[in-house]
């Protein structure tokens, strides 16, 4: 009986038209939120020169979003399971749009920091709400496919968003990409209002405990804490290299601003191809094994990439595609496994805390990266100057060590989820 159920569960059941819409709308929200965050990296060199920022200052500009997003997630975790998830999504997505508009009108470093904090307060919770909606509407045996499509927002942001952002930034300045993201997000907001149905199934399982006790009981559970720790360590490794990726490519590898457009586009196209494939594989084979293999692959590529000096564009493209293969093949199975931890009554709170730790850990990683990476002269004061970043290879080694720890932690998550599923079958 158990074997038959397992075979049935792993069959790829076609999605309904409404399920496809839900996947699309969540992918679009992820696209806009990820683009807003990721566009800071390709515009890093431009921002550092325009506002005369040191690497440490730019690192904290990236961290400001992450820290505020983390705090927001913790503050809202206790209430996350007490409302219609559609209403929560509308509220926070509206705030995210307002914050992104503010970023586009910032005229100084302090105002930019303030704008990133506001954007993070709202944008950082959207991912956890989306994950809760996915967990409510799709069972774990098919979440790999869903995650693969929803997280295509990352690839789409690189194929369409980042190249277009860089193009208009080169024409109209660094503020224009933020205004573009806010305009696009406004259209997505209208689709959510018109088409998305209320998501209220979780309300039936709620108890009368207050928001604080709901949050405390969620954090107090040992199994949940293992999932939180795994997510935090994964995020530290993932964020470590990101903030200075573009500055490294320009100043160390001698990639020009114009070449960044095809570079990100090639990386993005590879993501769009890889993500759905990884999603299908993660539903058919052991998710942890896929994650472990991808981790080893990524460690090797990262060490090689961080030791590059002046490199032809085609070679940098190849390295970026290889890194994307590792990153995407880790992201999808790990996300699907973590969603298998919480009970229905705790999903919103769990996802909010999980997203908070993800953002806070990423913020710490970006801040620490800013302390490790050194640029001897302030490139922001010398227009067009190429001053190499130092100790970027150290970030690669640190990321490898953190990735090793993440493999051990996700193994524990995998064992826990399998045990939970076995108990439900029995």
C-alpha positions as CSV (number, residue, x, y, z in Angstrom):
1,X,0.0,0.0,0.0
2,X,2.8,2.4,0.9
3,X,4.7,1.7,-2.3
4,X,1.6,2.3,-4.4
5,X,0.9,5.6,-2.7
6,X,4.5,6.6,-3.3
7,X,4.3,5.9,-7.0
8,X,1.0,7.7,-7.3
9,X,2.4,10.7,-5.4
10,X,5.4,11.1,-7.8
11,X,3.3,11.1,-11.0
12,X,3.4,14.5,-12.6
13,X,-0.3,15.6,-12.4
14,X,-1.1,18.5,-14.8
15,X,-1.9,21.8,-13.1
16,X,-5.4,23.3,-13.4
17,X,-5.7,26.7,-15.2
18,X,-6.2,28.4,-11.8
19,X,-3.1,26.7,-10.4
20,X,-1.1,27.9,-13.4
21,X,-2.3,31.4,-12.7
22,X,-1.3,31.2,-9.1
23,X,2.2,30.0,-10.1
24,X,2.4,32.8,-12.6
25,X,1.3,35.6,-10.2
26,X,3.7,34.3,-7.5
27,X,6.5,34.1,-10.0
28,X,5.8,37.7,-11.1
29,X,5.9,38.9,-7.5
30,X,9.1,37.1,-6.9
31,X,10.5,38.5,-10.2
32,X,9.8,42.1,-9.0
33,X,11.0,41.6,-5.5
34,X,14.2,39.8,-6.5
35,X,14.9,42.3,-9.3
36,X,14.6,45.2,-6.8
37,X,17.1,43.5,-4.6
38,X,19.5,42.1,-7.2
39,X,19.6,45.3,-9.3
40,X,21.8,46.7,-6.5
41,X,24.6,44.4,-7.4
42,X,25.0,45.2,-11.2
43,X,24.6,48.8,-10.4
44,X,27.1,48.5,-7.6
45,X,30.0,50.1,-9.5
46,X,27.7,52.8,-10.8
47,X,26.3,53.6,-7.4
48,X,29.8,53.6,-5.7
49,X,31.0,56.1,-8.3
50,X,27.8,58.3,-8.3
51,X,27.6,58.6,-4.6
52,X,31.3,58.2,-3.8
53,X,30.7,55.1,-1.7
54,X,33.4,52.9,-0.1
55,X,32.9,49.1,-0.4
56,X,31.8,49.0,3.3
57,X,29.2,51.7,2.7
58,X,27.8,49.9,-0.3
59,X,27.8,46.6,1.7
60,X,25.7,48.2,4.3
61,X,23.3,49.7,1.7
62,X,22.7,46.2,0.6
63,X,22.4,45.0,4.2
64,X,19.9,47.7,5.1
65,X,17.2,46.0,3.0
66,X,18.0,42.6,4.4
67,X,18.0,43.6,8.1
68,X,14.8,45.5,7.8
69,X,13.2,42.6,5.9
70,X,14.3,40.3,8.7
71,X,12.9,42.5,11.5
72,X,9.6,42.8,9.6
73,X,9.2,39.1,9.2
74,X,9.7,38.5,12.9
75,X,7.2,41.3,13.8
76,X,4.5,39.8,11.5
77,X,5.2,36.1,12.1
78,X,2.7,35.9,15.0
79,X,-0.1,37.3,12.8
80,X,0.8,35.6,9.6
81,X,-1.7,32.7,10.1
82,X,-4.6,34.8,11.3
83,X,-5.5,36.5,8.0
84,X,-6.4,35.7,4.5
85,X,-3.0,35.2,2.7
86,X,-4.3,37.2,-0.3
87,X,-4.9,40.3,1.9
88,X,-1.5,39.9,3.5
89,X,0.1,39.7,0.1
90,X,-1.8,42.8,-1.1
91,X,-0.8,44.9,2.0
92,X,2.9,44.1,1.9
93,X,3.2,44.3,-1.9
94,X,1.7,47.8,-1.8
95,X,4.3,48.9,0.7
96,X,7.0,47.3,-1.3
97,X,6.0,49.4,-4.4
98,X,6.0,52.6,-2.3
99,X,9.5,51.8,-1.0
100,X,10.8,51.1,-4.4
101,X,9.5,54.4,-5.7
102,X,11.3,56.1,-2.8
103,X,14.5,54.4,-3.8
104,X,14.2,56.0,-7.2
105,X,13.9,59.5,-5.7
106,X,16.7,59.2,-3.1
107,X,19.3,62.0,-3.5
108,X,21.9,61.0,-1.0
109,X,23.5,58.0,0.8
110,X,21.4,58.4,4.0
111,X,18.2,58.7,1.9
112,X,19.1,55.6,-0.1
113,X,19.6,53.7,3.2
114,X,16.2,54.9,4.4
115,X,14.5,53.9,1.2
116,X,16.1,50.4,1.3
117,X,14.9,50.0,4.9
118,X,11.3,50.9,3.9
119,X,11.4,48.6,0.9
120,X,12.8,45.8,3.0
121,X,10.2,46.2,5.7
122,X,7.5,45.3,3.1
123,X,9.3,43.3,0.4
124,X,11.0,40.9,2.8
125,X,7.7,39.4,3.9
126,X,6.4,38.7,0.4
127,X,8.5,35.6,-0.2
128,X,7.3,34.0,3.0
129,X,3.6,34.7,2.1
130,X,4.2,33.2,-1.3
131,X,5.8,30.1,0.2
132,X,2.8,29.7,2.6
133,X,0.4,30.0,-0.4
134,X,2.4,27.3,-2.3
135,X,2.4,25.0,0.8
136,X,-1.3,25.4,1.2
137,X,-2.2,24.8,-2.4
138,X,0.3,22.1,-3.5
139,X,1.4,18.9,-1.7
140,X,5.1,18.3,-1.1
141,X,5.5,15.7,-3.9
142,X,4.7,18.4,-6.5
143,X,6.3,21.4,-4.8
144,X,9.6,20.9,-6.7
145,X,7.9,21.7,-10.0
146,X,6.1,24.7,-8.4
147,X,9.3,26.0,-6.8
148,X,11.1,25.5,-10.1
149,X,8.6,27.7,-11.9
150,X,8.1,30.3,-9.2
151,X,11.8,30.7,-8.6
152,X,12.3,31.3,-12.3
153,X,11.7,34.9,-11.2
154,X,15.4,34.9,-10.4
155,X,16.3,33.8,-14.0
156,X,13.8,36.2,-15.5
157,X,15.2,39.1,-13.5
158,X,18.6,38.4,-15.1
159,X,17.3,37.7,-18.6
160,X,14.9,40.7,-18.8
161,X,15.1,42.8,-15.7
162,X,18.8,43.3,-15.1
163,X,19.8,43.8,-18.7
164,X,17.0,46.3,-19.2
165,X,17.8,48.0,-15.9
166,X,21.4,48.3,-16.9
167,X,20.5,49.6,-20.3
168,X,18.1,52.4,-19.0
169,X,20.5,53.1,-16.1
170,X,23.3,53.8,-18.7
171,X,20.9,56.2,-20.5
172,X,18.9,57.8,-17.6
173,X,20.9,57.1,-14.5
174,X,20.9,54.7,-11.6
175,X,17.5,55.9,-10.4
176,X,15.5,54.7,-13.4
177,X,15.6,50.9,-12.7
178,X,13.9,51.4,-9.4
179,X,11.1,53.4,-11.0
180,X,10.8,50.7,-13.7
181,X,10.4,48.0,-11.1
182,X,7.8,50.0,-9.1
183,X,5.8,50.5,-12.3
184,X,5.9,46.8,-13.2
185,X,4.9,45.8,-9.7
186,X,1.9,48.1,-9.8
187,X,0.5,46.1,-12.8
188,X,1.1,42.8,-10.9
189,X,-0.7,44.3,-7.9
190,X,-3.8,44.9,-10.1
191,X,-3.7,41.2,-11.3
192,X,-3.6,40.0,-7.7
193,X,-6.6,42.2,-6.8
194,X,-8.7,41.0,-9.8
195,X,-7.8,37.3,-10.2
196,X,-6.3,35.7,-7.0
197,X,-8.9,34.0,-4.8
198,X,-8.8,34.2,-1.0
199,X,-6.5,31.7,0.7
200,X,-8.2,30.9,4.0
201,X,-7.9,27.1,4.5
202,X,-5.3,27.5,7.2
203,X,-7.8,29.6,9.3
204,X,-9.8,26.5,10.3
205,X,-6.7,25.0,12.1
206,X,-6.1,28.1,14.2
207,X,-6.3,28.1,18.0
208,X,-7.2,31.0,20.3
209,X,-3.7,31.7,21.4
210,X,-2.5,35.3,20.9
211,X,0.0,36.3,18.3
212,X,3.0,36.4,20.6
213,X,2.3,32.9,21.9
214,X,1.8,31.6,18.4
215,X,5.2,33.0,17.4
216,X,6.8,31.6,20.6
217,X,5.3,28.2,20.1
218,X,6.6,28.2,16.5
219,X,10.1,29.1,17.5
220,X,10.1,26.8,20.5
221,X,9.7,23.6,18.4
222,X,12.9,21.8,17.9
223,X,12.2,20.5,14.4
224,X,11.3,24.1,13.3
225,X,14.6,25.4,14.8
226,X,16.6,22.9,12.7
227,X,14.9,24.2,9.6
228,X,15.5,27.8,10.6
229,X,19.2,27.1,11.2
230,X,19.6,25.4,7.8
231,X,18.0,28.4,6.1
232,X,20.2,30.9,7.9
233,X,23.4,29.1,7.0
234,X,22.3,28.7,3.4
235,X,21.6,32.4,3.2
236,X,24.9,33.4,4.6
237,X,26.7,31.4,1.9
238,X,24.4,32.6,-0.8
239,X,24.7,36.4,0.0
240,X,28.5,36.4,0.6
241,X,29.6,37.0,-3.0
242,X,26.6,38.7,-4.4
243,X,27.0,42.4,-3.4
244,X,30.4,42.8,-5.1
245,X,29.9,40.5,-8.0
246,X,29.6,43.3,-10.6
247,X,32.4,45.4,-9.0
248,X,34.7,42.3,-9.2
249,X,33.7,41.7,-12.8
250,X,34.4,45.3,-13.8
251,X,37.5,46.1,-11.8
252,X,39.2,42.7,-11.7
253,X,38.0,40.9,-14.8
254,X,37.8,44.1,-16.9
255,X,34.2,43.5,-18.0
256,X,32.8,46.8,-19.3
257,X,29.4,48.2,-18.3
258,X,28.1,47.5,-21.8
259,X,29.2,43.8,-21.5
260,X,27.3,43.4,-18.3
261,X,24.1,43.3,-20.3
262,X,24.9,40.1,-22.3
263,X,26.6,38.6,-19.3
264,X,23.5,38.8,-17.1
265,X,21.3,37.8,-20.0
266,X,23.3,34.6,-20.7
267,X,23.2,33.8,-16.9
268,X,19.5,34.4,-16.8
269,X,18.7,32.3,-19.9
270,X,20.6,29.4,-18.3
271,X,18.5,29.9,-15.1
272,X,15.2,29.8,-17.1
273,X,16.3,26.5,-18.6
274,X,17.8,24.9,-15.5
275,X,15.0,25.8,-12.9
276,X,12.1,23.8,-14.4
277,X,14.4,20.8,-15.0
278,X,15.7,20.9,-11.5
279,X,12.1,21.2,-10.2
280,X,11.1,18.1,-12.0
281,X,14.2,16.2,-10.9
282,X,13.7,17.1,-7.3
283,X,10.2,15.6,-7.4
284,X,11.5,12.3,-8.9
285,X,14.8,11.7,-7.0
286,X,16.0,12.3,-3.5
287,X,16.0,16.1,-2.9
288,X,18.9,16.0,-0.5
289,X,21.1,14.0,-2.9
290,X,20.4,16.6,-5.6
291,X,21.3,19.4,-3.1
292,X,24.5,17.7,-2.0
293,X,25.8,17.1,-5.5
294,X,25.0,20.7,-6.5
295,X,26.8,22.0,-3.4
296,X,30.0,20.2,-4.3
297,X,29.7,21.5,-7.9
298,X,29.2,25.0,-6.7
299,X,32.1,24.9,-4.3
300,X,34.5,24.0,-7.1
301,X,33.3,26.6,-9.5
302,X,33.3,29.4,-6.9
303,X,36.9,28.7,-5.9
304,X,38.0,28.8,-9.5
305,X,36.0,32.0,-10.3
306,X,37.2,34.0,-7.3
307,X,40.8,33.5,-8.4
308,X,40.3,34.9,-11.9
309,X,42.1,38.0,-13.1
310,X,41.6,39.8,-16.4
311,X,39.3,37.3,-18.3
312,X,37.6,37.3,-21.8
313,X,33.9,37.9,-21.7
314,X,33.0,34.4,-23.1
315,X,35.0,32.7,-20.3
316,X,33.3,34.8,-17.6
317,X,29.9,33.8,-19.2
318,X,30.8,30.2,-19.0
319,X,31.7,30.5,-15.3
320,X,28.5,32.3,-14.6
321,X,26.4,29.6,-16.2
322,X,28.3,26.9,-14.3
323,X,27.7,28.8,-11.0
324,X,24.0,29.2,-11.9
325,X,23.8,25.4,-12.4
326,X,25.0,24.9,-8.8
327,X,23.0,27.7,-7.2
328,X,19.7,26.7,-8.8
329,X,20.2,23.0,-8.2
330,X,20.6,23.9,-4.5
331,X,17.8,26.4,-4.2
332,X,14.9,24.3,-5.5
333,X,15.4,21.1,-3.5
334,X,16.3,22.9,-0.3
335,X,13.2,25.2,-0.5
336,X,11.0,22.2,-1.2
337,X,12.4,20.3,1.8
338,X,12.0,23.2,4.2
339,X,8.3,23.6,3.3
340,X,7.7,20.0,4.5
341,X,8.6,20.9,8.1
342,X,5.7,23.0,9.5
343,X,2.2,21.9,10.2
344,X,-0.6,23.7,8.4
345,X,-1.6,25.8,11.5
346,X,2.0,27.1,11.7
347,X,2.9,27.6,8.1
348,X,2.6,31.4,7.9
349,X,4.5,31.9,11.2
350,X,7.2,29.4,10.2
351,X,7.6,30.9,6.7
352,X,7.8,34.4,8.2
353,X,10.5,33.5,10.7
354,X,12.3,31.5,8.1
355,X,12.3,34.4,5.7
356,X,13.4,36.8,8.4
357,X,16.4,34.6,9.3
358,X,17.1,34.4,5.6
359,X,17.2,38.1,5.2
360,X,19.1,38.8,8.4
361,X,21.7,36.2,7.6
362,X,22.0,37.6,4.1
363,X,22.4,41.1,5.6
364,X,25.2,39.9,8.0
365,X,26.9,38.1,5.1
366,X,26.8,41.3,2.9
367,X,28.1,43.4,5.8
368,X,30.9,40.9,6.5
369,X,31.8,40.7,2.8
370,X,32.1,44.5,2.9
371,X,34.7,44.2,5.7
372,X,36.7,41.4,3.9
373,X,36.8,43.0,0.5
374,X,39.2,45.9,0.2
375,X,39.6,48.6,-2.5
376,X,42.8,50.6,-1.7
377,X,41.6,53.8,-3.4
378,X,38.1,55.1,-3.4
379,X,37.0,54.3,-6.9
380,X,34.0,56.6,-6.5
381,X,36.1,59.7,-6.8
382,X,37.9,58.6,-10.0
383,X,35.6,58.5,-13.0
384,X,36.3,55.4,-15.1
385,X,39.0,54.1,-12.8
386,X,39.6,50.4,-12.6
387,X,40.8,49.7,-9.1
388,X,40.9,45.9,-8.3
389,X,39.0,44.5,-5.4
390,X,41.3,42.6,-3.0
391,X,40.5,39.5,-0.9
392,X,37.5,38.4,-3.1
393,X,39.1,35.0,-3.2
394,X,38.8,34.9,0.6
395,X,35.0,35.2,0.2
396,X,35.1,32.1,-2.1
397,X,36.9,30.1,0.6
398,X,34.5,31.3,3.3
399,X,31.5,30.4,1.1
400,X,32.9,26.9,0.6
401,X,33.2,26.3,4.4
402,X,29.6,27.6,5.0
403,X,28.3,25.4,2.2
404,X,29.8,22.3,3.9
405,X,27.9,23.2,7.0
406,X,24.7,23.7,5.1
407,X,24.9,20.2,3.6
408,X,25.0,18.7,7.1
409,X,22.1,20.7,8.3
410,X,19.9,20.0,5.2
411,X,20.6,16.3,5.7
412,X,19.0,16.6,9.1
413,X,16.0,18.4,7.5
414,X,15.7,15.7,4.9
415,X,15.6,12.9,7.6
416,X,13.0,14.9,9.6
417,X,10.7,15.4,6.6
418,X,11.0,11.7,5.5
419,X,10.1,10.6,9.0
420,X,7.1,13.0,9.1
421,X,5.8,11.7,5.7
422,X,6.2,8.1,6.8
423,X,4.2,8.7,9.9
424,X,1.4,10.2,7.9
425,X,1.3,7.2,5.5
426,X,1.2,4.8,8.4
